């Protein structure tokens, strides 16, 4: 039969710019949208862009909170 490739599906979901909307309450709409655009342009993850922009170092969001916000499996429940 046909079986889903869970790892590949997760990659697609995590690579979607729409995942950045989960950051709106923490970083605001404009910054979340800008992060999504940068991640798409650079073909990198939303998580990586958030870290590169210094939002973790500045204390705006912890790594734990970032991972929780960007957990696509949790978003689908």
PDB file of N, CA, C, O and CB in Angstrom:
ATOM      1  N   UNK A   1       0.814  -1.189   0.000  1.00  0.00           N
ATOM      2  CA  UNK A   1       0.000   0.000   0.000  1.00  0.00           C
ATOM      3  C   UNK A   1       0.856   1.251   0.000  1.00  0.00           C
ATOM      4  O   UNK A   1       2.085   1.201  -0.042  1.00  0.00           O
ATOM      5  CB  UNK A   1      -0.925  -0.001   1.187  1.00  0.00           C
ATOM      6  N   UNK A   2       0.189   2.320   0.047  1.00  0.00           N
ATOM      7  CA  UNK A   2       0.839   3.625   0.070  1.00  0.00           C
ATOM      8  C   UNK A   2       1.077   4.031   1.518  1.00  0.00           C
ATOM      9  O   UNK A   2       0.198   3.890   2.368  1.00  0.00           O
ATOM     10  CB  UNK A   2      -0.016   4.692  -0.672  1.00  0.00           C
ATOM     11  N   UNK A   3       2.274   4.535   1.784  1.00  0.00           N
ATOM     12  CA  UNK A   3       2.613   4.992   3.133  1.00  0.00           C
ATOM     13  C   UNK A   3       3.157   6.409   3.054  1.00  0.00           C
ATOM     14  O   UNK A   3       3.902   6.752   2.135  1.00  0.00           O
ATOM     15  CB  UNK A   3       3.647   4.043   3.806  1.00  0.00           C
ATOM     16  N   UNK A   4       2.786   7.211   4.006  1.00  0.00           N
ATOM     17  CA  UNK A   4       3.272   8.591   4.064  1.00  0.00           C
ATOM     18  C   UNK A   4       4.714   8.615   4.548  1.00  0.00           C
ATOM     19  O   UNK A   4       5.099   7.832   5.416  1.00  0.00           O
ATOM     20  CB  UNK A   4       2.379   9.450   4.988  1.00  0.00           C
ATOM     21  N   UNK A   5       5.495   9.500   3.993  1.00  0.00           N
ATOM     22  CA  UNK A   5       6.866   9.724   4.444  1.00  0.00           C
ATOM     23  C   UNK A   5       6.806  10.878   5.438  1.00  0.00           C
ATOM     24  O   UNK A   5       6.868  12.045   5.053  1.00  0.00           O
ATOM     25  CB  UNK A   5       7.851  10.037   3.233  1.00  0.00           C
ATOM     26  N   UNK A   6       6.684  10.543   6.717  1.00  0.00           N
ATOM     27  CA  UNK A   6       6.471  11.556   7.751  1.00  0.00           C
ATOM     28  C   UNK A   6       7.599  12.580   7.810  1.00  0.00           C
ATOM     29  O   UNK A   6       7.341  13.772   7.978  1.00  0.00           O
ATOM     30  CB  UNK A   6       6.321  10.892   9.099  1.00  0.00           C
ATOM     31  N   UNK A   7       8.833  12.135   7.677  1.00  0.00           N
ATOM     32  CA  UNK A   7       9.968  13.052   7.739  1.00  0.00           C
ATOM     33  C   UNK A   7       9.918  14.060   6.592  1.00  0.00           C
ATOM     34  O   UNK A   7      10.164  15.249   6.790  1.00  0.00           O
ATOM     35  CB  UNK A   7      11.290  12.272   7.702  1.00  0.00           C
ATOM     36  N   UNK A   8       9.605  13.582   5.411  1.00  0.00           N
ATOM     37  CA  UNK A   8       9.532  14.474   4.239  1.00  0.00           C
ATOM     38  C   UNK A   8       8.365  15.449   4.369  1.00  0.00           C
ATOM     39  O   UNK A   8       8.488  16.627   4.034  1.00  0.00           O
ATOM     40  CB  UNK A   8       9.387  13.651   2.936  1.00  0.00           C
ATOM     41  N   UNK A   9       7.241  14.950   4.857  1.00  0.00           N
ATOM     42  CA  UNK A   9       6.075  15.813   5.057  1.00  0.00           C
ATOM     43  C   UNK A   9       6.383  16.907   6.074  1.00  0.00           C
ATOM     44  O   UNK A   9       5.969  18.053   5.902  1.00  0.00           O
ATOM     45  CB  UNK A   9       4.863  14.986   5.519  1.00  0.00           C
ATOM     46  N   UNK A  10       7.108  16.553   7.129  1.00  0.00           N
ATOM     47  CA  UNK A  10       7.499  17.546   8.137  1.00  0.00           C
ATOM     48  C   UNK A  10       8.408  18.610   7.516  1.00  0.00           C
ATOM     49  O   UNK A  10       8.265  19.799   7.802  1.00  0.00           O
ATOM     50  CB  UNK A  10       8.213  16.860   9.330  1.00  0.00           C
ATOM     51  N   UNK A  11       9.345  18.174   6.665  1.00  0.00           N
ATOM     52  CA  UNK A  11      10.233  19.119   5.983  1.00  0.00           C
ATOM     53  C   UNK A  11       9.436  20.128   5.170  1.00  0.00           C
ATOM     54  O   UNK A  11       9.693  21.331   5.234  1.00  0.00           O
ATOM     55  CB  UNK A  11      11.214  18.372   5.074  1.00  0.00           C
ATOM     56  N   UNK A  12       8.470  19.636   4.409  1.00  0.00           N
ATOM     57  CA  UNK A  12       7.635  20.532   3.605  1.00  0.00           C
ATOM     58  C   UNK A  12       6.873  21.507   4.490  1.00  0.00           C
ATOM     59  O   UNK A  12       6.824  22.703   4.204  1.00  0.00           O
ATOM     60  CB  UNK A  12       6.653  19.727   2.746  1.00  0.00           C
ATOM     61  N   UNK A  13       6.286  21.002   5.554  1.00  0.00           N
ATOM     62  CA  UNK A  13       5.497  21.851   6.453  1.00  0.00           C
ATOM     63  C   UNK A  13       6.373  22.892   7.133  1.00  0.00           C
ATOM     64  O   UNK A  13       6.005  24.065   7.198  1.00  0.00           O
ATOM     65  CB  UNK A  13       4.784  20.998   7.509  1.00  0.00           C
ATOM     66  N   UNK A  14       7.523  22.478   7.637  1.00  0.00           N
ATOM     67  CA  UNK A  14       8.410  23.410   8.332  1.00  0.00           C
ATOM     68  C   UNK A  14       9.014  24.433   7.378  1.00  0.00           C
ATOM     69  O   UNK A  14       9.402  25.522   7.802  1.00  0.00           O
ATOM     70  CB  UNK A  14       9.519  22.650   9.041  1.00  0.00           C
ATOM     71  N   UNK A  15       9.096  24.094   6.100  1.00  0.00           N
ATOM     72  CA  UNK A  15       9.644  25.011   5.114  1.00  0.00           C
ATOM     73  C   UNK A  15       8.642  26.018   4.585  1.00  0.00           C
ATOM     74  O   UNK A  15       9.002  26.916   3.824  1.00  0.00           O
ATOM     75  CB  UNK A  15      10.199  24.242   3.983  1.00  0.00           C
ATOM     76  N   UNK A  16       7.404  25.879   4.978  1.00  0.00           N
ATOM     77  CA  UNK A  16       6.360  26.783   4.500  1.00  0.00           C
ATOM     78  C   UNK A  16       6.439  28.133   5.208  1.00  0.00           C
ATOM     79  O   UNK A  16       6.513  28.182   6.436  1.00  0.00           O
ATOM     80  CB  UNK A  16       4.976  26.158   4.708  1.00  0.00           C
ATOM     81  N   UNK A  17       6.424  29.218   4.455  1.00  0.00           N
ATOM     82  CA  UNK A  17       6.459  30.548   5.073  1.00  0.00           C
ATOM     83  C   UNK A  17       5.275  30.808   6.001  1.00  0.00           C
ATOM     84  O   UNK A  17       5.368  31.639   6.905  1.00  0.00           O
ATOM     85  CB  UNK A  17       6.495  31.607   4.000  1.00  0.00           C
ATOM     86  N   UNK A  18       4.179  30.115   5.787  1.00  0.00           N
ATOM     87  CA  UNK A  18       2.994  30.338   6.622  1.00  0.00           C
ATOM     88  C   UNK A  18       3.232  29.959   8.079  1.00  0.00           C
ATOM     89  O   UNK A  18       2.506  30.417   8.962  1.00  0.00           O
ATOM     90  CB  UNK A  18       1.819  29.548   6.077  1.00  0.00           C
ATOM     91  N   UNK A  19       4.229  29.135   8.340  1.00  0.00           N
ATOM     92  CA  UNK A  19       4.563  28.744   9.712  1.00  0.00           C
ATOM     93  C   UNK A  19       4.947  29.973  10.539  1.00  0.00           C
ATOM     94  O   UNK A  19       4.766  29.980  11.756  1.00  0.00           O
ATOM     95  CB  UNK A  19       5.715  27.711   9.717  1.00  0.00           C
ATOM     96  N   UNK A  20       5.468  30.992   9.896  1.00  0.00           N
ATOM     97  CA  UNK A  20       5.907  32.196  10.605  1.00  0.00           C
ATOM     98  C   UNK A  20       4.762  32.934  11.282  1.00  0.00           C
ATOM     99  O   UNK A  20       5.002  33.738  12.183  1.00  0.00           O
ATOM    100  CB  UNK A  20       6.606  33.128   9.649  1.00  0.00           C
ATOM    101  N   UNK A  21       3.539  32.684  10.877  1.00  0.00           N
ATOM    102  CA  UNK A  21       2.411  33.369  11.527  1.00  0.00           C
ATOM    103  C   UNK A  21       2.327  33.024  13.009  1.00  0.00           C
ATOM    104  O   UNK A  21       1.763  33.791  13.789  1.00  0.00           O
ATOM    105  CB  UNK A  21       1.095  33.004  10.834  1.00  0.00           C
ATOM    106  N   UNK A  22       2.872  31.893  13.403  1.00  0.00           N
ATOM    107  CA  UNK A  22       2.891  31.515  14.821  1.00  0.00           C
ATOM    108  C   UNK A  22       3.753  32.465  15.641  1.00  0.00           C
ATOM    109  O   UNK A  22       3.646  32.498  16.867  1.00  0.00           O
ATOM    110  CB  UNK A  22       3.401  30.083  14.983  1.00  0.00           C
ATOM    111  N   UNK A  23       4.602  33.232  14.980  1.00  0.00           N
ATOM    112  CA  UNK A  23       5.480  34.177  15.673  1.00  0.00           C
ATOM    113  C   UNK A  23       4.822  35.532  15.910  1.00  0.00           C
ATOM    114  O   UNK A  23       5.361  36.358  16.645  1.00  0.00           O
ATOM    115  CB  UNK A  23       6.752  34.368  14.883  1.00  0.00           C
ATOM    116  N   UNK A  24       3.670  35.769  15.300  1.00  0.00           N
ATOM    117  CA  UNK A  24       2.998  37.068  15.422  1.00  0.00           C
ATOM    118  C   UNK A  24       2.833  37.549  16.857  1.00  0.00           C
ATOM    119  O   UNK A  24       3.152  38.704  17.137  1.00  0.00           O
ATOM    120  CB  UNK A  24       1.652  36.996  14.778  1.00  0.00           C
ATOM    121  N   UNK A  25       2.351  36.718  17.784  1.00  0.00           N
ATOM    122  CA  UNK A  25       2.153  37.209  19.154  1.00  0.00           C
ATOM    123  C   UNK A  25       3.453  37.613  19.854  1.00  0.00           C
ATOM    124  O   UNK A  25       3.440  38.447  20.759  1.00  0.00           O
ATOM    125  CB  UNK A  25       1.461  36.151  19.972  1.00  0.00           C
ATOM    126  N   UNK A  26       4.562  37.027  19.437  1.00  0.00           N
ATOM    127  CA  UNK A  26       5.843  37.281  20.098  1.00  0.00           C
ATOM    128  C   UNK A  26       6.638  38.388  19.409  1.00  0.00           C
ATOM    129  O   UNK A  26       7.202  39.256  20.074  1.00  0.00           O
ATOM    130  CB  UNK A  26       6.669  36.006  20.138  1.00  0.00           C
ATOM    131  N   UNK A  27       6.682  38.359  18.078  1.00  0.00           N
ATOM    132  CA  UNK A  27       7.527  39.289  17.326  1.00  0.00           C
ATOM    133  C   UNK A  27       6.748  40.332  16.538  1.00  0.00           C
ATOM    134  O   UNK A  27       7.332  41.296  16.043  1.00  0.00           O
ATOM    135  CB  UNK A  27       8.399  38.524  16.388  1.00  0.00           C
ATOM    136  N   UNK A  28       5.451  40.153  16.418  1.00  0.00           N
ATOM    137  CA  UNK A  28       4.637  41.084  15.647  1.00  0.00           C
ATOM    138  C   UNK A  28       4.516  40.649  14.199  1.00  0.00           C
ATOM    139  O   UNK A  28       5.355  39.923  13.668  1.00  0.00           O
ATOM    140  CB  UNK A  28       5.221  42.480  15.719  1.00  0.00           C
ATOM    141  N   UNK A  29       3.442  41.118  13.579  1.00  0.00           N
ATOM    142  CA  UNK A  29       3.136  40.709  12.208  1.00  0.00           C
ATOM    143  C   UNK A  29       4.235  41.102  11.222  1.00  0.00           C
ATOM    144  O   UNK A  29       4.675  40.280  10.419  1.00  0.00           O
ATOM    145  CB  UNK A  29       1.818  41.317  11.770  1.00  0.00           C
ATOM    146  N   UNK A  30       4.676  42.354  11.284  1.00  0.00           N
ATOM    147  CA  UNK A  30       5.660  42.844  10.302  1.00  0.00           C
ATOM    148  C   UNK A  30       6.961  42.047  10.363  1.00  0.00           C
ATOM    149  O   UNK A  30       7.505  41.657   9.330  1.00  0.00           O
ATOM    150  CB  UNK A  30       5.955  44.332  10.540  1.00  0.00           C
ATOM    151  N   UNK A  31       7.455  41.809  11.572  1.00  0.00           N
ATOM    152  CA  UNK A  31       8.712  41.070  11.716  1.00  0.00           C
ATOM    153  C   UNK A  31       8.534  39.611  11.301  1.00  0.00           C
ATOM    154  O   UNK A  31       9.406  39.046  10.641  1.00  0.00           O
ATOM    155  CB  UNK A  31       9.221  41.151  13.168  1.00  0.00           C
ATOM    156  N   UNK A  32       7.424  39.003  11.678  1.00  0.00           N
ATOM    157  CA  UNK A  32       7.172  37.610  11.289  1.00  0.00           C
ATOM    158  C   UNK A  32       7.088  37.481   9.768  1.00  0.00           C
ATOM    159  O   UNK A  32       7.621  36.532   9.194  1.00  0.00           O
ATOM    160  CB  UNK A  32       5.868  37.093  11.940  1.00  0.00           C
ATOM    161  N   UNK A  33       6.426  38.427   9.124  1.00  0.00           N
ATOM    162  CA  UNK A  33       6.323  38.406   7.662  1.00  0.00           C
ATOM    163  C   UNK A  33       7.691  38.598   7.016  1.00  0.00           C
ATOM    164  O   UNK A  33       8.015  37.940   6.027  1.00  0.00           O
ATOM    165  CB  UNK A  33       5.353  39.494   7.176  1.00  0.00           C
ATOM    166  N   UNK A  34       8.483  39.492   7.573  1.00  0.00           N
ATOM    167  CA  UNK A  34       9.823  39.735   7.060  1.00  0.00           C
ATOM    168  C   UNK A  34      10.706  38.492   7.220  1.00  0.00           C
ATOM    169  O   UNK A  34      11.493  38.161   6.333  1.00  0.00           O
ATOM    170  CB  UNK A  34      10.456  40.933   7.777  1.00  0.00           C
ATOM    171  N   UNK A  35      10.568  37.821   8.342  1.00  0.00           N
ATOM    172  CA  UNK A  35      11.309  36.584   8.587  1.00  0.00           C
ATOM    173  C   UNK A  35      10.915  35.527   7.559  1.00  0.00           C
ATOM    174  O   UNK A  35      11.776  34.838   7.011  1.00  0.00           O
ATOM    175  CB  UNK A  35      11.050  36.064  10.023  1.00  0.00           C
ATOM    176  N   UNK A  36       9.627  35.400   7.301  1.00  0.00           N
ATOM    177  CA  UNK A  36       9.148  34.423   6.319  1.00  0.00           C
ATOM    178  C   UNK A  36       9.722  34.716   4.936  1.00  0.00           C
ATOM    179  O   UNK A  36      10.154  33.801   4.235  1.00  0.00           O
ATOM    180  CB  UNK A  36       7.610  34.425   6.264  1.00  0.00           C
ATOM    181  N   UNK A  37       9.727  35.981   4.545  1.00  0.00           N
ATOM    182  CA  UNK A  37      10.257  36.360   3.229  1.00  0.00           C
ATOM    183  C   UNK A  37      11.748  36.046   3.127  1.00  0.00           C
ATOM    184  O   UNK A  37      12.215  35.539   2.107  1.00  0.00           O
ATOM    185  CB  UNK A  37      10.016  37.856   2.963  1.00  0.00           C
ATOM    186  N   UNK A  38      12.490  36.353   4.193  1.00  0.00           N
ATOM    187  CA  UNK A  38      13.925  36.083   4.184  1.00  0.00           C
ATOM    188  C   UNK A  38      14.199  34.583   4.113  1.00  0.00           C
ATOM    189  O   UNK A  38      15.057  34.140   3.350  1.00  0.00           O
ATOM    190  CB  UNK A  38      14.589  36.684   5.428  1.00  0.00           C
ATOM    191  N   UNK A  39      13.480  33.814   4.900  1.00  0.00           N
ATOM    192  CA  UNK A  39      13.674  32.360   4.904  1.00  0.00           C
ATOM    193  C   UNK A  39      13.395  31.774   3.524  1.00  0.00           C
ATOM    194  O   UNK A  39      14.121  30.898   3.054  1.00  0.00           O
ATOM    195  CB  UNK A  39      12.766  31.695   5.956  1.00  0.00           C
ATOM    196  N   UNK A  40      12.352  32.255   2.888  1.00  0.00           N
ATOM    197  CA  UNK A  40      12.001  31.779   1.555  1.00  0.00           C
ATOM    198  C   UNK A  40      13.087  32.155   0.544  1.00  0.00           C
ATOM    199  O   UNK A  40      13.504  31.328  -0.266  1.00  0.00           O
ATOM    200  CB  UNK A  40      10.643  32.356   1.121  1.00  0.00           C
ATOM    201  N   UNK A  41      13.537  33.403   0.600  1.00  0.00           N
ATOM    202  CA  UNK A  41      14.557  33.879  -0.340  1.00  0.00           C
ATOM    203  C   UNK A  41      15.889  33.150  -0.160  1.00  0.00           C
ATOM    204  O   UNK A  41      16.585  32.866  -1.134  1.00  0.00           O
ATOM    205  CB  UNK A  41      14.764  35.381  -0.169  1.00  0.00           C
ATOM    206  N   UNK A  42      16.233  32.853   1.085  1.00  0.00           N
ATOM    207  CA  UNK A  42      17.517  32.218   1.376  1.00  0.00           C
ATOM    208  C   UNK A  42      17.431  30.695   1.453  1.00  0.00           C
ATOM    209  O   UNK A  42      18.429  30.014   1.684  1.00  0.00           O
ATOM    210  CB  UNK A  42      18.063  32.752   2.670  1.00  0.00           C
ATOM    211  N   UNK A  43      16.215  30.175   1.254  1.00  0.00           N
ATOM    212  CA  UNK A  43      15.983  28.728   1.337  1.00  0.00           C
ATOM    213  C   UNK A  43      16.518  28.153   2.643  1.00  0.00           C
ATOM    214  O   UNK A  43      17.236  27.152   2.659  1.00  0.00           O
ATOM    215  CB  UNK A  43      16.635  28.014   0.148  1.00  0.00           C
ATOM    216  N   UNK A  44      16.151  28.810   3.725  1.00  0.00           N
ATOM    217  CA  UNK A  44      16.532  28.367   5.057  1.00  0.00           C
ATOM    218  C   UNK A  44      15.278  28.290   5.919  1.00  0.00           C
ATOM    219  O   UNK A  44      14.183  28.598   5.450  1.00  0.00           O
ATOM    220  CB  UNK A  44      17.590  29.323   5.689  1.00  0.00           C
ATOM    221  N   UNK A  45      15.429  27.888   7.149  1.00  0.00           N
ATOM    222  CA  UNK A  45      14.261  27.714   8.013  1.00  0.00           C
ATOM    223  C   UNK A  45      13.868  29.011   8.710  1.00  0.00           C
ATOM    224  O   UNK A  45      14.689  29.906   8.911  1.00  0.00           O
ATOM    225  CB  UNK A  45      14.533  26.637   9.049  1.00  0.00           C
ATOM    226  N   UNK A  46      12.608  29.086   9.066  1.00  0.00           N
ATOM    227  CA  UNK A  46      12.099  30.206   9.859  1.00  0.00           C
ATOM    228  C   UNK A  46      12.901  30.286  11.155  1.00  0.00           C
ATOM    229  O   UNK A  46      13.321  31.365  11.574  1.00  0.00           O
ATOM    230  CB  UNK A  46      10.568  30.044  10.156  1.00  0.00           C
ATOM    231  N   UNK A  47      13.105  29.139  11.777  1.00  0.00           N
ATOM    232  CA  UNK A  47      13.845  29.064  13.046  1.00  0.00           C
ATOM    233  C   UNK A  47      15.229  29.689  12.898  1.00  0.00           C
ATOM    234  O   UNK A  47      15.644  30.487  13.738  1.00  0.00           O
ATOM    235  CB  UNK A  47      13.972  27.598  13.516  1.00  0.00           C
ATOM    236  N   UNK A  48      15.943  29.327  11.834  1.00  0.00           N
ATOM    237  CA  UNK A  48      17.296  29.834  11.622  1.00  0.00           C
ATOM    238  C   UNK A  48      17.302  31.351  11.454  1.00  0.00           C
ATOM    239  O   UNK A  48      18.179  32.024  11.996  1.00  0.00           O
ATOM    240  CB  UNK A  48      17.924  29.169  10.397  1.00  0.00           C
ATOM    241  N   UNK A  49      16.355  31.891  10.727  1.00  0.00           N
ATOM    242  CA  UNK A  49      16.296  33.339  10.522  1.00  0.00           C
ATOM    243  C   UNK A  49      16.009  34.055  11.842  1.00  0.00           C
ATOM    244  O   UNK A  49      16.603  35.096  12.123  1.00  0.00           O
ATOM    245  CB  UNK A  49      15.218  33.695   9.474  1.00  0.00           C
ATOM    246  N   UNK A  50      15.110  33.508  12.645  1.00  0.00           N
ATOM    247  CA  UNK A  50      14.806  34.111  13.952  1.00  0.00           C
ATOM    248  C   UNK A  50      16.078  34.179  14.793  1.00  0.00           C
ATOM    249  O   UNK A  50      16.356  35.198  15.426  1.00  0.00           O
ATOM    250  CB  UNK A  50      13.701  33.299  14.699  1.00  0.00           C
ATOM    251  N   UNK A  51      16.841  33.099  14.797  1.00  0.00           N
ATOM    252  CA  UNK A  51      18.088  33.061  15.565  1.00  0.00           C
ATOM    253  C   UNK A  51      19.096  34.048  14.994  1.00  0.00           C
ATOM    254  O   UNK A  51      19.717  34.800  15.745  1.00  0.00           O
ATOM    255  CB  UNK A  51      18.679  31.640  15.571  1.00  0.00           C
ATOM    256  N   UNK A  52      19.269  34.055  13.669  1.00  0.00           N
ATOM    257  CA  UNK A  52      20.227  34.957  13.022  1.00  0.00           C
ATOM    258  C   UNK A  52      19.905  36.422  13.276  1.00  0.00           C
ATOM    259  O   UNK A  52      20.809  37.250  13.384  1.00  0.00           O
ATOM    260  CB  UNK A  52      20.260  34.698  11.530  1.00  0.00           C
ATOM    261  N   UNK A  53      18.623  36.743  13.370  1.00  0.00           N
ATOM    262  CA  UNK A  53      18.225  38.131  13.606  1.00  0.00           C
ATOM    263  C   UNK A  53      18.383  38.553  15.067  1.00  0.00           C
ATOM    264  O   UNK A  53      18.110  39.701  15.417  1.00  0.00           O
ATOM    265  CB  UNK A  53      16.788  38.331  13.176  1.00  0.00           C
ATOM    266  N   UNK A  54      18.815  37.643  15.903  1.00  0.00           N
ATOM    267  CA  UNK A  54      19.112  37.982  17.288  1.00  0.00           C
ATOM    268  C   UNK A  54      17.937  37.972  18.242  1.00  0.00           C
ATOM    269  O   UNK A  54      18.054  38.455  19.367  1.00  0.00           O
ATOM    270  CB  UNK A  54      19.720  39.293  17.328  1.00  0.00           C
ATOM    271  N   UNK A  55      16.810  37.434  17.819  1.00  0.00           N
ATOM    272  CA  UNK A  55      15.634  37.440  18.690  1.00  0.00           C
ATOM    273  C   UNK A  55      15.796  36.518  19.895  1.00  0.00           C
ATOM    274  O   UNK A  55      15.199  36.758  20.944  1.00  0.00           O
ATOM    275  CB  UNK A  55      14.407  37.033  17.902  1.00  0.00           C
ATOM    276  N   UNK A  56      16.599  35.466  19.752  1.00  0.00           N
ATOM    277  CA  UNK A  56      16.857  34.573  20.886  1.00  0.00           C
ATOM    278  C   UNK A  56      17.864  35.233  21.825  1.00  0.00           C
ATOM    279  O   UNK A  56      17.653  35.269  23.038  1.00  0.00           O
ATOM    280  CB  UNK A  56      17.382  33.185  20.400  1.00  0.00           C
ATOM    281  N   UNK A  57      18.951  35.751  21.272  1.00  0.00           N
ATOM    282  CA  UNK A  57      19.977  36.403  22.096  1.00  0.00           C
ATOM    283  C   UNK A  57      19.437  37.611  22.851  1.00  0.00           C
ATOM    284  O   UNK A  57      19.871  37.895  23.967  1.00  0.00           O
ATOM    285  CB  UNK A  57      21.145  36.830  21.230  1.00  0.00           C
ATOM    286  N   UNK A  58      18.491  38.322  22.243  1.00  0.00           N
ATOM    287  CA  UNK A  58      17.927  39.512  22.885  1.00  0.00           C
ATOM    288  C   UNK A  58      16.896  39.164  23.954  1.00  0.00           C
ATOM    289  O   UNK A  58      16.487  40.024  24.735  1.00  0.00           O
ATOM    290  CB  UNK A  58      17.292  40.412  21.842  1.00  0.00           C
ATOM    291  N   UNK A  59      16.479  37.904  23.987  1.00  0.00           N
ATOM    292  CA  UNK A  59      15.502  37.477  24.979  1.00  0.00           C
ATOM    293  C   UNK A  59      14.055  37.641  24.550  1.00  0.00           C
ATOM    294  O   UNK A  59      13.143  37.393  25.338  1.00  0.00           O
ATOM    295  CB  UNK A  59      15.717  38.228  26.228  1.00  0.00           C
ATOM    296  N   UNK A  60      13.835  38.058  23.303  1.00  0.00           N
ATOM    297  CA  UNK A  60      12.449  38.191  22.829  1.00  0.00           C
ATOM    298  C   UNK A  60      11.745  36.845  22.804  1.00  0.00           C
ATOM    299  O   UNK A  60      10.538  36.759  23.033  1.00  0.00           O
ATOM    300  CB  UNK A  60      12.416  38.819  21.433  1.00  0.00           C
ATOM    301  N   UNK A  61      12.509  35.794  22.523  1.00  0.00           N
ATOM    302  CA  UNK A  61      11.955  34.436  22.489  1.00  0.00           C
ATOM    303  C   UNK A  61      13.074  33.463  22.872  1.00  0.00           C
ATOM    304  O   UNK A  61      14.213  33.618  22.432  1.00  0.00           O
ATOM    305  CB  UNK A  61      11.357  34.090  21.063  1.00  0.00           C
ATOM    306  N   UNK A  62      12.750  32.478  23.678  1.00  0.00           N
ATOM    307  CA  UNK A  62      13.740  31.456  24.036  1.00  0.00           C
ATOM    308  C   UNK A  62      13.736  30.369  22.961  1.00  0.00           C
ATOM    309  O   UNK A  62      12.788  30.254  22.184  1.00  0.00           O
ATOM    310  CB  UNK A  62      13.438  30.844  25.450  1.00  0.00           C
ATOM    311  N   UNK A  63      14.790  29.587  22.926  1.00  0.00           N
ATOM    312  CA  UNK A  63      14.836  28.482  21.966  1.00  0.00           C
ATOM    313  C   UNK A  63      13.694  27.502  22.211  1.00  0.00           C
ATOM    314  O   UNK A  63      13.109  26.970  21.268  1.00  0.00           O
ATOM    315  CB  UNK A  63      16.185  27.751  22.050  1.00  0.00           C
ATOM    316  N   UNK A  64      13.384  27.270  23.481  1.00  0.00           N
ATOM    317  CA  UNK A  64      12.299  26.347  23.812  1.00  0.00           C
ATOM    318  C   UNK A  64      10.964  26.875  23.295  1.00  0.00           C
ATOM    319  O   UNK A  64      10.174  26.132  22.713  1.00  0.00           O
ATOM    320  CB  UNK A  64      12.228  26.122  25.331  1.00  0.00           C
ATOM    321  N   UNK A  65      10.722  28.174  23.516  1.00  0.00           N
ATOM    322  CA  UNK A  65       9.466  28.767  23.050  1.00  0.00           C
ATOM    323  C   UNK A  65       9.418  28.781  21.526  1.00  0.00           C
ATOM    324  O   UNK A  65       8.375  28.515  20.929  1.00  0.00           O
ATOM    325  CB  UNK A  65       9.303  30.198  23.603  1.00  0.00           C
ATOM    326  N   UNK A  66      10.541  29.088  20.905  1.00  0.00           N
ATOM    327  CA  UNK A  66      10.614  29.104  19.446  1.00  0.00           C
ATOM    328  C   UNK A  66      10.270  27.724  18.885  1.00  0.00           C
ATOM    329  O   UNK A  66       9.484  27.606  17.944  1.00  0.00           O
ATOM    330  CB  UNK A  66      12.020  29.542  18.977  1.00  0.00           C
ATOM    331  N   UNK A  67      10.856  26.696  19.462  1.00  0.00           N
ATOM    332  CA  UNK A  67      10.565  25.335  19.003  1.00  0.00           C
ATOM    333  C   UNK A  67       9.100  24.979  19.223  1.00  0.00           C
ATOM    334  O   UNK A  67       8.488  24.314  18.387  1.00  0.00           O
ATOM    335  CB  UNK A  67      11.462  24.325  19.725  1.00  0.00           C
ATOM    336  N   UNK A  68       8.541  25.416  20.338  1.00  0.00           N
ATOM    337  CA  UNK A  68       7.128  25.142  20.618  1.00  0.00           C
ATOM    338  C   UNK A  68       6.235  25.869  19.614  1.00  0.00           C
ATOM    339  O   UNK A  68       5.286  25.285  19.091  1.00  0.00           O
ATOM    340  CB  UNK A  68       6.766  25.566  22.061  1.00  0.00           C
ATOM    341  N   UNK A  69       6.536  27.137  19.345  1.00  0.00           N
ATOM    342  CA  UNK A  69       5.734  27.921  18.410  1.00  0.00           C
ATOM    343  C   UNK A  69       5.793  27.362  16.989  1.00  0.00           C
ATOM    344  O   UNK A  69       4.801  27.402  16.261  1.00  0.00           O
ATOM    345  CB  UNK A  69       6.200  29.365  18.412  1.00  0.00           C
ATOM    346  N   UNK A  70       6.948  26.844  16.600  1.00  0.00           N
ATOM    347  CA  UNK A  70       7.149  26.375  15.230  1.00  0.00           C
ATOM    348  C   UNK A  70       6.923  24.874  15.067  1.00  0.00           C
ATOM    349  O   UNK A  70       7.253  24.313  14.022  1.00  0.00           O
ATOM    350  CB  UNK A  70       8.539  26.721  14.778  1.00  0.00           C
ATOM    351  N   UNK A  71       6.372  24.225  16.070  1.00  0.00           N
ATOM    352  CA  UNK A  71       6.110  22.786  16.019  1.00  0.00           C
ATOM    353  C   UNK A  71       4.909  22.513  15.111  1.00  0.00           C
ATOM    354  O   UNK A  71       3.759  22.680  15.518  1.00  0.00           O
ATOM    355  CB  UNK A  71       5.858  22.218  17.446  1.00  0.00           C
ATOM    356  N   UNK A  72       5.192  22.093  13.884  1.00  0.00           N
ATOM    357  CA  UNK A  72       4.115  21.896  12.907  1.00  0.00           C
ATOM    358  C   UNK A  72       3.183  20.751  13.286  1.00  0.00           C
ATOM    359  O   UNK A  72       2.006  20.768  12.923  1.00  0.00           O
ATOM    360  CB  UNK A  72       4.703  21.634  11.536  1.00  0.00           C
ATOM    361  N   UNK A  73       3.685  19.776  13.998  1.00  0.00           N
ATOM    362  CA  UNK A  73       2.822  18.678  14.438  1.00  0.00           C
ATOM    363  C   UNK A  73       1.794  19.195  15.439  1.00  0.00           C
ATOM    364  O   UNK A  73       0.634  18.783  15.415  1.00  0.00           O
ATOM    365  CB  UNK A  73       3.661  17.534  15.064  1.00  0.00           C
ATOM    366  N   UNK A  74       2.219  20.088  16.307  1.00  0.00           N
ATOM    367  CA  UNK A  74       1.300  20.671  17.286  1.00  0.00           C
ATOM    368  C   UNK A  74       0.285  21.581  16.592  1.00  0.00           C
ATOM    369  O   UNK A  74      -0.871  21.653  17.011  1.00  0.00           O
ATOM    370  CB  UNK A  74       2.082  21.460  18.360  1.00  0.00           C
ATOM    371  N   UNK A  75       0.703  22.265  15.549  1.00  0.00           N
ATOM    372  CA  UNK A  75      -0.201  23.162  14.814  1.00  0.00           C
ATOM    373  C   UNK A  75      -1.356  22.407  14.159  1.00  0.00           C
ATOM    374  O   UNK A  75      -2.437  22.962  13.958  1.00  0.00           O
ATOM    375  CB  UNK A  75       0.576  23.929  13.750  1.00  0.00           C
ATOM    376  N   UNK A  76      -1.119  21.154  13.835  1.00  0.00           N
ATOM    377  CA  UNK A  76      -2.141  20.388  13.119  1.00  0.00           C
ATOM    378  C   UNK A  76      -3.128  19.681  14.040  1.00  0.00           C
ATOM    379  O   UNK A  76      -4.038  18.998  13.571  1.00  0.00           O
ATOM    380  CB  UNK A  76      -1.482  19.376  12.235  1.00  0.00           C
ATOM    381  N   UNK A  77      -2.953  19.839  15.326  1.00  0.00           N
ATOM    382  CA  UNK A  77      -3.860  19.179  16.289  1.00  0.00           C
ATOM    383  C   UNK A  77      -4.995  20.072  16.675  1.00  0.00           C
ATOM    384  O   UNK A  77      -5.847  19.678  17.472  1.00  0.00           O
ATOM    385  CB  UNK A  77      -3.112  18.754  17.536  1.00  0.00           C
TER     386      UNK A  77
END
